[in-house]
């Protein structure tokens, strides 16, 4: 094993995903309301755009897919308002860190893995712009330099749980699936990497298991067991 892929939200950055999304959307609605974006319509448009990214067939980047969807709801004016939204992610978005929790074990584990010679890749679902991903990494006590690459909506053409998302990462890394370990907290989005031949580890601290899978079929547990799994 040469490469370790990490999910971010709920994995390296502990959170209750529902609470985080509610807080994030509330902050964005507050930012955009003075510019004529009605909150209920905005939230519906955000979910629609996210759904379109998850369904992306690879012909456009996730960013292009999102903005095509968003503009279909609010019209071409959204493109002139992009600087306002960019400003939100650089500023107000950081208030959502209040509903996330920095785990001191995370930076220590990342350093230990790097010192041991592993190449680390941040395989976070690419439905956010890079600036928002970098912010969430900092909330977790991490920096972009801790990883050899990250996925964001600007440079990704698929989303989890599509296997092509993971295939695109393998292509970027020049790696085989058998060279990799995928670590995540979502049985559907992260453990699907096993279907390509990757080793997987299900982090259970903020477990998402909507289908009620039997998680015993995956190596699983908290960070202590993850370290044992890697350094066994």
N, C-alpha and C positions, 0 to 999 in steps of 0.2 A: 504494500500500500504506500503510495507516494503522495496522493492528494486527499485532503479532507475538505469536504463541502459543508458549509454551515448555513442553515436557515437563520434568520435574524429575529423576527417578531415571535415572541414566545419561546425562543430557543436561547440565543445569546442575550436577548433583551426580554426579561420576564414581563408579562403583561396579561391582563384579561382582554382578549381581542375585542369583545363586544363593547367594553367600557372605553377602550382606546378609540375605536371607530366613532362612537357616539361623541366623544370629546373632540376628536379631530374634525368631524363634520360640523359640530357646533361652532368651533373657532372659525372655520372657513365660511360658514353662513354669516357670522358676525362681520367678517372682513368684507364680504361681497354684497351684503344687503344694501349699503349706501349707493352701490353702482347698479341697482335695479334687478338683482338676482333674488327672487322670492325663495325663501328657505326650502319649502317643500318641493318646489320644482327643481331647485339646485340639487337636493339630496337624490331625487329620482334620476336626474341627469348624471350624477356621479356614479350611482349604481349601474346605470345603463352603460356608461363608458367603461366601467370596470368589467362588466359582463362581456362586452365586445372584445376587450383585451384578452380575457380568459379564453374566448372562442377564436382568437386570432389564428389565421391559417398560414401566416408567414409571408404574405405578400407585401405587408407594410410593417413598420416598426410598431411596437405597442403605443408609443407616443402618437404616431400618426393615426392609429386606430382610435385612440381616445379622443383626440381633438376633432376628428371627423364626426364621431358620435356626439360630442358635446356641442359642436356647432350646428348639428342637425336639430338640436333642441332650442338653442338660444340665438342662432344666426351667426353671420360673419363677424358681428361685433366682438365675439369672444377672442378673436385673434388680436384685436387692438387692446384687449384687456389682459392679455397674457403677462405683461410686466407687473400688474397688480397681483396676479396669482403667484408669480415668481417671488414677489416681495413677501407674500404670506408664508411661503415655505422657508424663506430665509429668516423670518422673524416670528410671527405669531404661532406658527406651527410648533415651535419649541416649547410652548406652554403645555402641550400634550405630554411632555415628559413627566408631568406631575402624576399621571396615572400609570406610569411604567416604573420599573424597579431595577436599579443597577445591582447586579450580582457580583460581588468582589471576586468570586471564583473564576469569572469569565476571563478577565484580562490575564490572570495567572495561568489559566489553562492555555490560552492563545500563545503566551510567551513560551510556555514549556514545549508546546508543539512545534513552534518555529525553531526553538533551540535544538530540538530533536531532528530537525531537517525536513519536516513536512511542509509541503506547499499548501497554503490555505486559500480557499475561494469562498466568497460570500454569495451563496445561492439563495438570495431572498426573492420572493415572488416579485417580478418586475412590473408592478402596477404603480410605482411612485417615480417621480423625477429623481435624478441623482442627488440634488441638493437635499431632498427629504430623506433619502437613504443615508447620506453622510451624517445628517443630524441624528437619526436614530442610532447609528453606530456610536456616535459620541455619547449619547445617553447611556449606552452599554459600557462605556469606558474604553472604546476602541477607536482606531483611526484607519483611514483608507490604506495606509502603508502596512497594516497588519496582514493584508490579503494581496494575492497576486492578481485578483480581479473581483469585480462585483457585477451583479446584473441589475440594470435599471430600465425604466421604460424607454429611454432614448435608444439603447443599443440592443434591445431584445425583440424577438419576433414571435415568441410564444410565451405562455405562462404555465405554471404548475396547475393541474397535475399532468399536463401534456408531456409525453415522453420526449417530444422534439425539443422541449426546453432543456432537458438534461443532455440530449444529443448535441445541442448547440454549445453547451459548456464543454463537453468532451472535445469538440472540434477546436474550441478556443485554447484548451489546455494541451492539445495534441496527445490526449491520454486515452487509454482503454478503460472501459467501465470497471474492469477488475483491478485497476490501479487506485480506485477511489472508494472513500467512505462518505456517505451522506448522513448528516446529523440534523434531525429536525423534530418538531413536536406534533406534527400533523400526520395522522395515519394515511390520509388520502393524498395530500400534496407532496409529502416528503418520502414516505416509504415506497412510493411507486417507483423510485429509482432502482429498487431491487429487481424490477422486471428487466432492466438493462444489464444486470449482472454486477451492480455496485453492492458493496457491503453497506449496511444501513444500521443506524442506531436511533431508536425512538426515545427522545428526552421527555420524561413524563412530568416535569415540574409544572408545566403549563399545557398539559395534554389537550389536543383537539382530536376527538374520535367520533365524528358525527354519525358514522355508520355502525358504531358499536362493535368494531372488530375485536377479535381475540388478540390482544397485543403480545401475548406470550410467544407468538410466532416470530417476533422481532426481538433482537437484543434491545433491552430497554432499562430505564432507570434514570437516576439523577446524575450530576456531574462526576461524582466519585466513581460510579459504575462505568461511566463513559471513559474516564481515564484508564480504568482497569481493562476495558475492552480494547482500547488503542494500544496500551503498553503491555498487554498480556504476553 
